Amino acid sequence: MFQETISNEELYELPLKHFEQEIVVVDHIDKVDEAVEYLQCQEILGFDTETRPSFKKGRINKVALLQLGTAEKVFLFRLNKIGLPKPLCYLLEAPSIKKVGVAIRDDIKVLQKLHNYNPEGFVELQDLVQDYGIQNFSLKKLSGIVLGFRISKSQRLSNWEALSLSQGQQVYAATDAWVAFQIYKELLSA
């Protein structure tokens, strides 16, 4: 059904897409409850995190952003400003809500450094796609193989702790969560 691999050349022939729906930046603790209220009503959420890159040997920055979203709406939680509040922890612990992403083990670990929680309901796309014979595991290549389009990774090394996120950063971060959501939905319907 899906091709096993995709070359960089094949990937760059595909159309470039990004998330075009509603992006909600949660940068104040007062906005958390409303965001979680929406998210806890969903069965499936795309999941990702971003951390400001460190260009100094041995220095690792704390996770700065948590992205959770659906096909219609993605929430960007500015963890460097609000921490990891309990309502968000409860969401990350909810076994009934699938949190879908790529390389999520590391994301879970960095989030647990902010606030200890018991992760439940997480789905690792890298494991799931193996059941479909897919042998590429990056979000970028999975997007090409499963969804037939490519995504930009140009903002990956930007400053996720900036005073405010640029429009490019917001779209990039929302796209990663949205694409994970879309890949999962597509695999379920295959």
C-alpha positions as CSV (number, residue, x, y, z in Angstrom):
1,M,0.0,0.0,0.0
2,F,2.7,2.5,1.0
3,Q,6.2,2.5,-0.5
4,E,8.9,1.3,1.8
5,T,11.3,4.2,1.4
6,I,11.6,7.6,-0.3
7,S,14.7,9.2,-1.6
8,N,15.5,12.9,-0.9
9,E,15.1,13.5,-4.7
10,E,11.6,11.9,-4.7
11,L,10.7,13.9,-1.5
12,Y,11.7,17.2,-3.1
13,E,9.4,16.6,-6.1
14,L,6.4,16.5,-3.8
15,P,4.4,19.6,-3.0
16,L,5.3,21.6,0.1
17,K,2.5,21.9,2.7
18,H,2.1,23.4,6.1
19,F,-0.6,23.7,8.8
20,E,-3.1,26.3,7.7
21,Q,-5.8,26.2,10.4
22,E,-5.9,27.8,13.9
23,I,-2.8,28.1,15.9
24,V,-3.2,29.0,19.6
25,V,-0.1,30.1,21.5
26,V,-0.4,29.4,25.2
27,D,2.1,31.7,26.8
28,H,0.4,32.5,30.1
29,I,-0.8,30.2,32.9
30,D,-4.3,31.7,32.6
31,K,-4.7,30.2,29.1
32,V,-3.9,26.6,30.1
33,D,-7.3,25.4,31.4
34,E,-9.2,26.5,28.3
35,A,-6.7,24.8,26.0
36,V,-6.7,21.6,28.0
37,E,-10.5,21.7,28.1
38,Y,-10.5,21.5,24.3
39,L,-7.7,18.9,24.0
40,Q,-9.2,16.5,26.6
41,C,-12.3,16.1,24.4
42,Q,-10.2,14.7,21.5
43,E,-9.4,11.0,20.9
44,I,-6.2,11.7,19.0
45,L,-3.6,14.5,19.3
46,G,-0.5,15.2,17.2
47,F,2.4,15.6,19.7
48,D,5.8,17.2,19.5
49,T,8.2,19.4,21.4
50,E,10.9,21.9,20.6
51,T,14.0,22.8,22.4
52,R,16.4,25.8,21.8
53,P,19.5,24.3,20.2
54,S,22.7,24.5,22.0
55,F,25.9,25.1,20.1
56,K,28.1,24.6,23.2
57,K,29.5,21.2,24.0
58,G,27.8,19.6,27.0
59,R,25.1,22.2,27.3
60,I,21.5,21.0,26.9
61,N,18.6,23.4,27.1
62,K,15.3,22.6,28.7
63,V,12.3,21.9,26.5
64,A,10.7,25.2,25.5
65,L,7.6,24.2,23.6
66,L,5.0,21.5,23.6
67,Q,2.7,21.1,20.6
68,L,-0.6,19.3,20.8
69,G,-3.2,19.4,18.1
70,T,-5.7,18.0,15.6
71,A,-6.5,18.7,12.0
72,E,-8.3,21.9,12.9
73,K,-6.4,23.4,15.8
74,V,-2.9,23.2,17.3
75,F,-1.9,24.5,20.7
76,L,1.7,25.7,21.3
77,F,2.4,25.6,25.0
78,R,5.4,27.9,25.8
79,L,6.9,25.7,28.5
80,N,9.8,28.1,29.1
81,K,7.2,30.7,30.3
82,I,4.5,28.5,32.0
83,G,6.4,25.3,33.0
84,L,4.4,22.1,32.8
85,P,1.2,22.8,34.8
86,K,-0.8,20.0,36.3
87,P,-3.7,20.2,33.8
88,L,-1.2,19.5,31.0
89,C,0.3,16.6,33.1
90,Y,-3.2,15.1,33.5
91,L,-3.6,15.3,29.7
92,L,-0.3,13.6,29.1
93,E,-1.3,10.9,31.6
94,A,-4.8,10.2,30.0
95,P,-4.7,6.7,28.5
96,S,-7.9,7.4,26.5
97,I,-6.3,10.2,24.5
98,K,-3.7,9.0,22.0
99,K,-0.7,11.4,21.7
100,V,0.9,10.6,18.4
101,G,4.4,11.6,17.3
102,V,7.9,10.6,16.1
103,A,10.8,9.9,18.4
104,I,8.5,10.6,21.4
105,R,10.6,8.8,24.0
106,D,13.0,11.7,24.2
107,D,10.2,14.2,24.2
108,I,8.6,12.4,27.2
109,K,11.9,12.4,29.1
110,V,12.5,16.1,28.6
111,L,9.0,16.9,29.7
112,Q,9.4,14.7,32.8
113,K,12.4,16.9,33.8
114,L,10.0,19.8,34.1
115,H,7.3,17.9,36.1
116,N,7.2,14.2,36.9
117,Y,4.1,12.5,35.3
118,N,3.2,9.0,34.2
119,P,2.9,9.0,30.4
120,E,-0.1,7.1,29.0
121,G,-1.7,6.9,25.6
122,F,1.4,7.7,23.6
123,V,1.8,6.2,20.1
124,E,5.3,6.1,18.5
125,L,4.8,6.4,14.7
126,Q,8.3,5.0,14.1
127,D,7.1,1.7,15.6
128,L,3.6,1.8,14.0
129,V,4.8,2.3,10.4
130,Q,6.9,-0.8,10.5
131,D,3.7,-2.8,10.4
132,Y,3.1,-1.2,7.0
133,G,6.5,-2.1,5.7
134,I,7.8,1.5,5.8
135,Q,11.5,1.8,6.5
136,N,12.0,5.6,6.7
137,F,11.3,7.0,10.2
138,S,11.8,10.8,10.1
139,L,8.6,12.9,10.2
140,K,9.7,14.5,7.0
141,K,10.0,11.2,5.1
142,L,6.9,9.7,6.7
143,S,5.0,12.8,5.5
144,G,6.2,12.1,1.9
145,I,5.5,8.3,2.0
146,V,2.1,8.4,3.8
147,L,0.6,11.8,2.9
148,G,2.3,12.5,-0.4
149,F,3.7,15.9,0.5
150,R,6.8,17.3,2.1
151,I,7.2,19.7,5.0
152,S,9.8,22.3,5.7
153,K,12.3,21.8,8.6
154,S,13.9,25.2,8.2
155,Q,12.9,26.5,11.6
156,R,14.1,23.5,13.5
157,L,17.3,25.2,14.9
158,S,15.7,28.5,15.7
159,N,15.4,30.0,19.2
160,W,12.4,28.4,20.8
161,E,12.9,30.5,23.9
162,A,12.6,33.8,22.1
163,L,10.4,36.5,23.7
164,S,7.7,35.8,21.2
165,L,7.6,33.1,18.5
166,S,7.7,34.3,14.9
167,Q,5.0,33.4,12.4
168,G,7.4,31.0,10.8
169,Q,8.2,29.3,14.1
170,Q,4.5,29.0,14.9
171,V,3.7,27.4,11.5
172,Y,6.6,25.1,11.7
173,A,5.8,23.9,15.2
174,A,2.1,23.5,14.4
175,T,2.9,21.6,11.2
176,D,4.9,19.0,13.1
177,A,2.0,18.2,15.4
178,W,-0.5,18.3,12.6
179,V,1.5,16.0,10.3
180,A,1.9,13.4,13.1
181,F,-1.9,13.5,13.6
182,Q,-2.5,13.2,9.8
183,I,-0.1,10.3,9.4
184,Y,-1.8,8.4,12.2
185,K,-5.3,9.0,10.7
186,E,-4.1,7.9,7.3
187,L,-2.5,4.7,8.6
188,L,-5.7,3.9,10.5
189,S,-7.7,4.2,7.3
190,A,-5.3,2.1,5.2
